[in-house]
Amino acid sequence: MKKTLCSLRGNCWLPLAALGLALAGCGGSQNWSHDAAYVTIGGQVSGLTGGKLVLANNGSDLLSVTSSGTFTFALKLAPNATYAVTVKTQPDGAVCAVTSGGTGTAATNVVNVAVNCLPDVSVGGTVSGLNGGTVVLQNNNADDLTVGTEGSFTFARKIHDGGAYAVTVKTPPNGELCYVANGAGTAAGNVTSVAITCSPFVRRPLPDIYRTGKAIAYSAYRAGGPGVAEMPSDASVLQDLALLDAAGFNLLRLFGADNVAEKIISLAQMNYPQMRFQAGIYLQGASNSCVDSVNSAQMNKAISLANTYPTVVSVSVGNETSFAGNLPVGCLASYIQNVRAQVTQPVTADDDYTFYAGLTSTGEKPDTVLPLLDFVAIHMYPISTYGRWDWLQLGVASGPDRAAAMMHASLQSAVDSYTAVANYTYRDNTGSTVSIAASLPIVIGETGWKATQTNPNSQIELYAANQVNQKWYVDLLNSWQAAGTGPLTIFYFEGFDEAWKGHDDGWGLWDASRTARYALCGNIALYGDCQPSVYDGAGYYP
């Protein structure tokens, strides 16, 4: 007896003479040919009238297609293997895309991959105002194009007729900023109307109120918030403005640019003309093309507000967008340039201090944004980032001394955050390496302390989110600013509680009913006298 091929499949022992009779029975029902165990990947190409289209499956297995019709990749796959069909090389005169069925798991032969080809068109326009430097442009957040001379330009990568385009400035020339007009749209033939206008960058100084005023973040919502399109009444806004005025706040930061913001600014101009505003632009995540209808509407409204109301003294593009990682930093840079080109006020982009210190978990760096700004506005919340500093203070005896040690440590955390930003270095718009502190004013765009626990998962809130601790933090901030060693301005977060924020509520100097909290003690009209021992009752880890 000799072992045959059956032993490799069914562990059979047969005489060689019997091999021809018994082979079909070895290994169950599996045939000798393995073809039936494999599946093919294919589909249909439409709209291809010339040129050579090259498709790929799973990044390899290239297939050339020269006309519309069915196609099948040569390499078969094992059952239930994954497949991913992509366009490797575009044909001349067309842009092709996998429109459906391009990925999946192949249980049986795949025949429904659809590839659609449309005539291609170019995207371009003109560049003006270059002063000897080069500008790097992008279309749809890709296809970098470096332009070093004034005149016409055309991107190398074409798009299909009827496709979307969005031209942005990735890198402006040294010492200049560039504004994009007619930069986004839907192609109907070759696009030649994009206009890039560059001009010298001259940093705009902050108005004096950033040095002499008292700043606070203000939102007028009292019910469902912007998510349900809440429109606060004139009466409620006027009540808020009266309270803020009585507390001495005359520099208000707004978060979005919409009809609510215009109501606030308009009513303040008529009734509290000494108030000034930092207009905000709410930015949501955008596609890689940087085209987003919400973002465009916010920017257009903010530009209108800045050009209509003289009480708008600065503009902030976005709110923690890079820290959140939901908007490509290239889109933010493009937005900043376009907004700044259409207003006369100084421009910033409010973000968490980790972004401006180059410490975000997403890896986003501020280097492309910093040369575009007139000042930096950073956010820091020691009570929310208590894992980064020693809030327990177990080396101090339990009691008022531990509370004092914790609160002073919280301020030191804020100082350290500020210092990390101040020391961050980048290449400015002249090409020189500088620190933020040496090149830009720094303001605290947001900081605060919760007066009540709203997040059940926060240990520090359980022990230290109360009105006395809030008062203590406010006083420490005021002392830091008065010493002249820290930020130019501190926007305290925030004026009033906003229940619609859920776990992120409880920061207000007034609660939702507009009742003043202890942090405002000493203002007799708003609260009354402070208790004899101002910080009695402060919370701490027991």
C-alpha positions as CSV (number, residue, x, y, z in Angstrom):
1,M,0.0,0.0,0.0
2,K,1.2,3.5,-0.8
3,K,-0.1,6.8,0.4
4,T,-1.8,8.8,-2.4
5,L,-2.9,12.4,-2.7
6,C,-6.1,11.4,-0.8
7,S,-4.1,11.4,2.4
8,L,-3.6,15.0,2.0
9,R,-7.3,15.6,1.9
10,G,-9.2,12.8,3.5
11,N,-6.5,10.6,5.1
12,C,-7.4,7.7,2.7
13,W,-5.2,4.7,2.0
14,L,-5.7,3.2,-1.4
15,P,-3.8,1.0,-3.8
16,L,-2.5,2.9,-6.7
17,A,-4.6,0.8,-9.1
18,A,-7.8,2.0,-7.3
19,L,-6.9,5.6,-7.4
20,G,-9.0,6.4,-10.4
21,L,-12.1,4.9,-8.9
22,A,-11.8,6.1,-5.4
23,L,-10.5,9.7,-5.9
24,A,-13.9,11.3,-6.2
25,G,-14.9,9.9,-2.8
26,C,-11.9,11.1,-0.9
27,G,-12.3,14.4,1.0
28,G,-16.1,14.4,1.0
29,S,-17.8,16.3,-1.9
30,Q,-14.9,18.6,-2.7
31,N,-13.9,18.3,-6.4
32,W,-10.4,18.0,-7.6
33,S,-10.7,21.4,-9.3
34,H,-10.7,24.3,-6.8
35,D,-12.4,26.8,-9.2
36,A,-15.8,26.5,-7.5
37,A,-14.3,27.6,-4.1
38,Y,-13.3,31.0,-5.4
39,V,-15.3,34.1,-6.5
40,T,-14.8,36.8,-9.0
41,I,-15.1,40.6,-8.6
42,G,-16.6,42.7,-11.3
43,G,-19.3,45.1,-12.4
44,Q,-20.1,47.8,-15.0
45,V,-18.3,50.8,-16.4
46,S,-20.4,53.5,-17.9
47,G,-19.6,56.8,-19.7
48,L,-16.1,55.8,-20.8
49,T,-15.8,56.9,-24.5
50,G,-12.0,56.8,-24.9
51,G,-8.7,56.6,-23.1
52,K,-7.6,53.9,-20.6
53,L,-9.1,53.6,-17.2
54,V,-7.1,51.5,-14.7
55,L,-9.0,49.9,-11.8
56,A,-7.5,48.2,-8.8
57,N,-8.9,45.7,-6.3
58,N,-7.6,45.8,-2.8
59,G,-4.9,48.2,-3.9
60,S,-3.5,45.7,-6.5
61,D,-4.8,43.4,-9.2
62,L,-4.8,46.1,-11.8
63,L,-7.3,46.0,-14.6
64,S,-7.2,48.2,-17.8
65,V,-10.6,49.2,-19.2
66,T,-10.9,51.1,-22.5
67,S,-14.7,51.2,-23.1
68,S,-18.0,51.1,-21.3
69,G,-19.3,47.7,-20.4
70,T,-18.8,44.8,-18.0
71,F,-15.5,44.1,-16.3
72,T,-14.1,41.3,-14.1
73,F,-10.8,41.3,-12.3
74,A,-8.4,38.4,-13.2
75,L,-7.6,37.5,-9.6
76,K,-10.2,35.5,-7.8
77,L,-10.8,35.7,-4.1
78,A,-11.5,33.1,-1.4
79,P,-15.2,33.0,-0.4
80,N,-16.1,35.8,2.1
81,A,-12.9,37.7,1.5
82,T,-13.2,41.5,1.5
83,Y,-12.8,43.5,-1.7
84,A,-12.3,47.2,-2.4
85,V,-12.4,48.5,-5.9
86,T,-10.8,51.9,-6.6
87,V,-9.7,54.0,-9.6
88,K,-6.0,53.7,-10.0
89,T,-5.5,55.8,-13.1
90,Q,-7.9,58.2,-14.8
91,P,-8.5,58.1,-18.5
92,D,-7.6,61.1,-20.7
93,G,-10.6,63.4,-21.0
94,A,-12.7,61.9,-18.2
95,V,-12.9,61.5,-14.4
96,C,-14.2,58.2,-13.2
97,A,-15.4,57.2,-9.8
98,V,-16.7,54.0,-8.1
99,T,-20.3,55.1,-7.3
100,S,-21.7,51.9,-5.7
101,G,-20.9,48.4,-4.7
102,G,-17.2,49.1,-4.5
103,T,-16.5,47.5,-1.2
104,G,-17.8,44.5,0.7
105,T,-17.5,40.8,1.5
106,A,-17.6,38.4,-1.5
107,A,-19.9,35.5,-0.5
108,T,-20.5,34.8,-4.2
109,N,-19.4,36.3,-7.5
110,V,-19.6,40.1,-7.3
111,V,-21.1,41.7,-10.4
112,N,-22.6,45.0,-9.1
113,V,-19.6,47.3,-8.8
114,A,-20.6,50.5,-10.6
115,V,-17.9,52.8,-12.1
116,N,-19.2,56.0,-13.7
117,C,-17.1,58.2,-16.0
118,L,-17.9,61.9,-16.8
119,P,-16.1,64.4,-19.0
120,D,-13.3,66.2,-17.0
121,V,-12.8,69.9,-16.6
122,S,-10.0,72.0,-15.2
123,V,-10.2,74.4,-12.2
124,G,-8.2,77.6,-12.1
125,G,-8.3,81.4,-12.1
126,T,-5.9,84.2,-11.4
127,V,-3.5,85.3,-8.6
128,S,-2.8,89.0,-8.0
129,G,-0.9,90.9,-5.3
130,L,2.1,88.6,-5.0
131,N,5.1,90.6,-3.6
132,G,7.9,88.3,-4.7
133,G,6.8,85.3,-2.7
134,T,4.9,82.1,-3.5
135,V,1.4,81.0,-2.5
136,V,0.4,77.3,-2.1
137,L,-3.2,76.7,-3.2
138,Q,-5.4,73.6,-2.8
139,N,-8.5,72.3,-4.5
140,N,-10.8,70.2,-2.4
141,N,-8.2,70.2,0.4
142,A,-5.7,68.4,-1.9
143,D,-3.8,68.8,-5.2
144,D,-1.2,71.3,-3.9
145,L,-0.3,74.0,-6.4
146,T,2.6,76.4,-5.8
147,V,2.2,79.8,-7.6
148,G,5.1,82.2,-7.7
149,T,3.9,84.7,-10.4
150,E,0.9,86.8,-10.8
151,G,-1.6,85.8,-13.5
152,S,-3.5,82.7,-14.4
153,F,-3.2,79.3,-12.7
154,T,-4.7,75.8,-13.3
155,F,-4.7,72.8,-11.0
156,A,-3.1,69.7,-12.4
157,R,-5.9,67.4,-11.2
158,K,-9.1,67.8,-13.1
159,I,-12.6,67.1,-11.7
160,H,-15.6,65.8,-13.5
161,D,-18.0,68.2,-15.2
162,G,-20.7,69.0,-12.6
163,G,-18.4,68.2,-9.7
164,A,-17.8,70.3,-6.6
165,Y,-14.6,72.4,-6.3
166,A,-13.3,74.4,-3.3
167,V,-10.1,76.4,-3.7
168,T,-8.3,77.5,-0.6
169,V,-5.0,79.0,0.4
170,K,-2.9,76.4,2.2
171,T,0.2,78.6,2.7
172,P,0.2,82.3,2.0
173,P,3.4,84.1,0.9
174,N,5.7,85.4,3.6
175,G,4.5,88.7,4.9
176,E,1.1,88.4,3.1
177,L,-2.4,87.0,3.5
178,C,-4.5,85.9,0.5
179,Y,-8.3,86.2,0.0
180,V,-10.2,83.7,-2.2
181,A,-13.1,85.0,-4.2
182,N,-15.4,82.7,-6.3
183,G,-13.5,79.8,-4.7
184,A,-16.2,77.2,-4.4
185,G,-19.0,76.0,-6.5
186,T,-20.2,73.3,-9.0
187,A,-18.3,73.1,-12.3
188,A,-20.1,73.7,-15.5
189,G,-17.3,73.4,-18.0
190,N,-13.7,74.6,-17.2
191,V,-13.6,76.8,-14.1
192,T,-11.5,80.0,-14.7
193,S,-13.2,82.5,-12.3
194,V,-11.3,81.8,-9.0
195,A,-9.6,85.0,-7.9
196,I,-6.8,84.9,-5.3
197,T,-5.9,88.4,-4.0
198,C,-2.8,88.7,-1.8
199,S,-1.9,91.8,0.2
200,P,0.7,92.6,2.9
201,F,-0.1,91.4,6.4
202,V,-0.1,94.1,9.0
203,R,-1.0,93.0,12.5
204,R,-4.0,94.9,13.9
205,P,-3.7,96.1,17.5
206,L,-6.2,95.1,20.1
207,P,-8.5,98.0,21.2
208,D,-7.8,99.6,24.6
209,I,-10.9,97.9,26.1
210,Y,-8.9,94.7,26.1
211,R,-6.6,96.4,28.6
212,T,-9.0,98.5,30.6
213,G,-12.3,96.6,30.3
214,K,-13.9,93.7,32.3
215,A,-14.6,90.7,30.0
216,I,-17.1,87.8,30.1
217,A,-18.6,85.2,27.8
218,Y,-22.3,85.7,27.3
219,S,-25.0,83.5,25.9
220,A,-28.6,84.6,25.9
221,Y,-30.3,81.2,25.7
222,R,-32.7,80.3,28.5
223,A,-34.5,77.2,27.2
224,G,-33.6,74.7,24.5
225,G,-30.7,76.6,23.0
226,P,-29.5,76.9,19.4
227,G,-30.3,73.2,18.7
228,V,-34.0,74.0,18.7
229,A,-33.6,77.5,17.2
230,E,-34.5,79.3,20.4
231,M,-34.9,83.0,19.9
232,P,-34.6,84.9,23.3
233,S,-37.0,87.7,23.8
234,D,-35.9,91.4,23.8
235,A,-37.0,91.6,27.4
236,S,-34.8,88.7,28.5
237,V,-31.7,90.0,26.6
238,L,-32.2,93.5,28.1
239,Q,-32.5,92.0,31.6
240,D,-29.2,90.1,31.0
241,L,-27.4,93.2,29.7
242,A,-28.6,95.3,32.7
243,L,-27.2,92.7,35.1
244,L,-23.9,92.5,33.2
245,D,-23.6,96.2,33.2
246,A,-24.3,96.5,36.9
247,A,-21.5,94.0,37.5
248,G,-19.1,96.2,35.4
249,F,-18.8,93.9,32.4
250,N,-18.3,95.9,29.2
251,L,-16.5,93.5,26.9
252,L,-18.7,90.5,25.9
253,R,-17.7,87.5,23.9
254,L,-20.4,85.9,21.8
255,F,-20.1,82.4,20.4
256,G,-22.0,82.4,17.1
257,A,-23.0,84.8,14.3
258,D,-26.8,84.6,13.8
259,N,-29.9,86.6,14.5
260,V,-29.5,86.0,18.2
261,A,-26.1,87.6,18.2
262,E,-27.4,90.6,16.1
263,K,-30.3,91.1,18.6
264,I,-27.8,91.2,21.5
265,I,-25.4,93.7,19.7
266,S,-28.3,95.8,18.5
267,L,-30.0,96.1,21.9
268,A,-26.7,96.8,23.6
269,Q,-25.9,99.6,21.2
270,M,-29.2,101.3,21.9
271,N,-29.2,100.8,25.6
272,Y,-25.6,100.2,26.8
273,P,-23.5,102.0,24.1
274,Q,-20.3,101.6,26.2
275,M,-20.4,97.8,25.8
276,R,-18.1,96.2,23.2
277,F,-18.2,92.8,21.6
278,Q,-16.0,90.0,20.4
279,A,-18.1,88.5,17.7
280,G,-17.9,84.7,17.4
281,I,-18.2,82.3,14.4
282,Y,-19.6,78.9,15.1
283,L,-17.9,76.3,12.9
284,Q,-19.0,72.7,12.6
285,G,-17.0,69.9,11.0
286,A,-16.6,70.2,7.2
287,S,-15.7,67.9,4.5
288,N,-12.2,67.8,3.1
289,S,-13.3,70.4,0.5
290,C,-13.9,72.9,3.4
291,V,-17.4,73.6,1.9
292,D,-20.1,73.7,4.5
293,S,-23.3,75.7,4.3
294,V,-23.5,76.3,8.1
295,N,-19.9,77.6,8.3
296,S,-20.4,79.8,5.3
297,A,-23.6,81.3,6.8
298,Q,-21.8,82.0,10.1
299,M,-18.9,83.7,8.4
300,N,-21.1,85.8,6.2
301,K,-23.2,86.9,9.2
302,A,-20.1,87.7,11.3
303,I,-18.6,89.8,8.5
304,S,-21.9,91.7,8.2
305,L,-22.1,92.3,12.0
306,A,-18.5,93.5,12.1
307,N,-19.1,95.9,9.2
308,T,-22.4,97.2,10.5
309,Y,-21.9,97.7,14.3
310,P,-19.0,99.8,15.5
311,T,-19.3,98.1,18.9
312,V,-17.9,94.9,17.4
313,V,-14.2,95.3,18.2
314,S,-12.8,91.9,17.3
315,V,-13.8,88.6,15.6
316,S,-13.1,85.0,16.6
317,V,-13.2,82.4,13.9
318,G,-14.4,79.1,15.5
319,N,-14.6,77.8,19.0
320,E,-12.2,74.9,19.9
321,T,-12.5,73.5,16.4
322,S,-8.9,72.3,16.2
323,F,-9.0,70.9,19.7
324,A,-12.1,69.0,18.9
325,G,-10.5,67.7,15.7
326,N,-13.7,68.0,13.7
327,L,-12.4,70.5,11.2
328,P,-9.2,70.2,9.2
329,V,-6.7,72.9,10.2
330,G,-6.3,73.8,6.6
331,C,-10.0,74.7,6.4
332,L,-9.7,76.8,9.5
333,A,-6.7,78.7,8.0
334,S,-8.6,79.4,4.9
335,Y,-11.6,80.6,6.8
336,I,-9.5,82.9,8.9
337,Q,-7.9,84.5,5.8
338,N,-11.3,85.0,4.1
339,V,-12.9,86.6,7.2
340,R,-9.9,88.8,7.9
341,A,-9.8,90.1,4.4
342,Q,-13.4,91.4,4.7
343,V,-13.3,93.1,8.2
344,T,-11.1,95.7,9.7
345,Q,-11.1,94.4,13.3
346,P,-8.4,92.2,14.8
347,V,-9.1,88.5,14.3
348,T,-8.4,85.4,16.4
349,A,-9.5,81.8,16.6
350,D,-10.6,80.7,20.1
351,D,-9.2,77.3,21.0
352,D,-8.1,75.2,23.9
353,Y,-4.7,76.0,25.2
354,T,-3.5,72.5,24.2
355,F,-3.9,73.4,20.5
356,Y,-1.8,76.6,20.8
357,A,0.8,74.7,22.9
358,G,1.0,72.0,20.3
359,L,-0.3,69.3,22.7
360,T,-3.6,68.1,21.2
361,S,-4.3,64.4,21.2
362,T,-5.2,64.7,17.6
363,G,-1.8,65.9,16.7
364,E,-3.1,69.2,15.3
365,K,-0.5,72.0,15.4
366,P,-1.2,75.7,15.3
367,D,1.7,76.6,13.0
368,T,-0.4,77.3,9.9
369,V,-2.9,79.3,11.9
370,L,-0.6,81.5,14.0
371,P,0.8,83.7,11.1
372,L,-2.7,84.6,10.2
373,L,-3.9,86.0,13.6
374,D,-3.8,89.3,15.3
375,F,-4.0,87.8,18.7
376,V,-4.3,84.4,20.4
377,A,-7.4,83.4,22.5
378,I,-6.9,80.3,24.7
379,H,-9.2,78.3,26.9
380,M,-8.3,76.6,30.2
381,Y,-10.4,74.9,32.9
382,P,-8.5,73.5,35.9
383,I,-11.7,72.1,37.4
384,S,-12.3,70.1,34.2
385,T,-8.7,69.0,33.8
386,Y,-8.1,68.1,37.4
387,G,-6.2,65.0,36.4
388,R,-3.3,67.2,35.2
389,W,-2.6,68.9,38.5
390,D,-2.6,67.9,42.2
391,W,-6.1,69.0,43.3
392,L,-6.2,66.5,46.2
393,Q,-3.3,68.3,48.1
394,L,-3.0,65.4,50.6
395,G,0.2,66.8,51.9
396,V,-1.8,69.6,53.6
397,A,-3.9,69.0,56.6
398,S,-7.6,68.4,55.9
399,G,-9.6,71.6,56.4
400,P,-9.4,75.2,55.2
401,D,-5.7,75.0,54.5
402,R,-6.2,72.1,52.1
403,A,-9.0,74.1,50.4
404,A,-6.6,77.1,50.0
405,A,-3.8,74.8,48.7
406,M,-6.2,73.3,46.1
407,M,-7.4,76.7,44.9
408,H,-3.9,78.1,44.6
409,A,-2.8,75.0,42.8
410,S,-5.7,75.5,40.4
411,L,-4.4,78.9,39.5
412,Q,-0.9,77.5,39.0
413,S,-2.4,75.0,36.6
414,A,-3.9,78.0,34.6
415,V,-0.5,79.8,34.8
416,D,1.3,76.7,33.5
417,S,-1.2,76.3,30.6
418,Y,-0.7,80.0,29.7
419,T,3.1,79.6,29.9
420,A,3.1,76.5,27.6
421,V,1.3,78.6,25.0
422,A,3.5,81.6,25.5
423,N,6.6,79.5,25.0
424,Y,5.4,77.7,21.8
425,T,7.6,78.6,18.8
426,Y,6.6,78.7,15.1
427,R,7.6,80.4,11.9
428,D,5.8,83.7,11.6
429,N,4.7,85.4,8.3
430,T,8.1,86.7,7.6
431,G,9.7,83.3,8.0
432,S,11.3,84.0,11.3
433,T,11.1,81.5,14.3
434,V,9.4,83.3,17.2
435,S,7.5,82.4,20.3
436,I,3.8,83.2,20.7
437,A,4.5,85.5,23.6
438,A,7.1,87.5,21.6
439,S,4.9,87.9,18.5
440,L,1.2,87.9,19.5
441,P,-1.0,89.3,22.3
442,I,-2.5,86.4,24.4
443,V,-5.9,86.6,26.0
444,I,-7.8,84.0,28.0
445,G,-10.9,83.4,25.9
446,E,-12.5,81.1,28.4
447,T,-11.9,80.0,32.0
448,G,-14.2,79.5,34.9
449,W,-15.2,77.4,37.9
450,K,-18.4,75.5,38.4
451,A,-20.7,76.8,41.2
452,T,-22.6,73.5,41.3
453,Q,-22.0,69.9,40.4
454,T,-23.6,69.0,37.1
455,N,-21.3,66.1,36.0
456,P,-21.8,63.1,38.2
457,N,-18.6,61.5,36.9
458,S,-16.4,64.4,38.1
459,Q,-14.8,63.7,41.5
460,I,-13.6,67.3,41.9
461,E,-17.1,68.6,41.3
462,L,-18.4,66.4,44.0
463,Y,-16.2,68.1,46.6
464,A,-15.3,71.5,45.2
465,A,-18.0,72.7,42.7
466,N,-19.7,75.3,44.9
467,Q,-20.1,79.1,45.1
468,V,-17.3,79.7,47.5
469,N,-14.7,77.9,45.4
470,Q,-16.1,79.8,42.3
471,K,-15.6,83.1,44.2
472,W,-12.0,82.1,45.1
473,Y,-11.1,81.2,41.6
474,V,-12.5,84.5,40.3
475,D,-10.5,86.4,42.9
476,L,-7.3,84.5,42.0
477,L,-7.8,85.3,38.3
478,N,-8.3,89.0,39.0
479,S,-5.1,89.0,41.1
480,W,-3.1,87.3,38.3
481,Q,-4.3,89.7,35.7
482,A,-3.7,92.7,37.9
483,A,-0.1,91.6,38.5
484,G,0.6,92.2,34.8
485,T,2.5,88.9,34.5
486,G,-0.3,87.0,32.7
487,P,-2.9,87.5,30.0
488,L,-3.9,90.8,28.6
489,T,-7.6,90.0,29.1
490,I,-9.6,87.2,30.8
491,F,-13.0,86.4,29.5
492,Y,-14.7,84.7,32.4
493,F,-17.0,81.8,31.5
494,E,-19.7,82.6,31.8
495,G,-22.5,85.1,32.6
496,F,-25.5,82.8,33.2
497,D,-26.2,79.1,33.6
498,E,-27.6,77.3,30.5
499,A,-29.6,74.2,31.4
500,W,-29.6,73.0,27.8
501,K,-25.9,72.1,28.1
502,G,-26.6,69.3,30.6
503,H,-23.4,68.1,32.2
504,D,-21.6,71.3,31.0
505,D,-24.0,73.6,32.9
506,G,-23.3,75.4,36.2
507,W,-20.6,77.8,35.3
508,G,-22.6,81.0,35.6
509,L,-22.0,84.0,37.8
510,W,-25.8,84.0,37.8
511,D,-28.0,80.9,37.8
512,A,-30.6,80.2,35.2
513,S,-33.2,82.3,37.2
514,R,-30.8,85.3,37.0
515,T,-30.0,85.1,40.8
516,A,-26.5,86.4,41.5
517,R,-24.1,83.9,43.0
518,Y,-21.6,84.5,45.8
519,A,-18.8,85.3,43.3
520,L,-20.6,88.7,42.9
521,C,-20.6,89.5,46.6
522,G,-19.4,93.0,47.4
523,N,-21.7,94.4,44.7
524,I,-24.5,95.5,47.0
525,A,-27.0,96.0,44.1
526,L,-26.5,92.5,42.9
527,Y,-25.7,90.3,45.9
528,G,-24.8,92.1,49.1
529,D,-21.8,92.0,51.3
530,C,-19.4,89.0,51.4
531,Q,-19.3,87.0,54.6
532,P,-16.7,88.0,57.1
533,S,-14.4,85.1,56.3
534,V,-14.7,85.3,52.5
535,Y,-13.7,81.7,51.7
536,D,-15.5,79.9,54.6
537,G,-17.3,76.9,53.2
538,A,-14.9,76.2,50.3
539,G,-14.9,72.6,49.2
540,Y,-11.8,70.3,49.1
541,Y,-11.0,66.6,49.1
542,P,-11.7,65.5,52.7
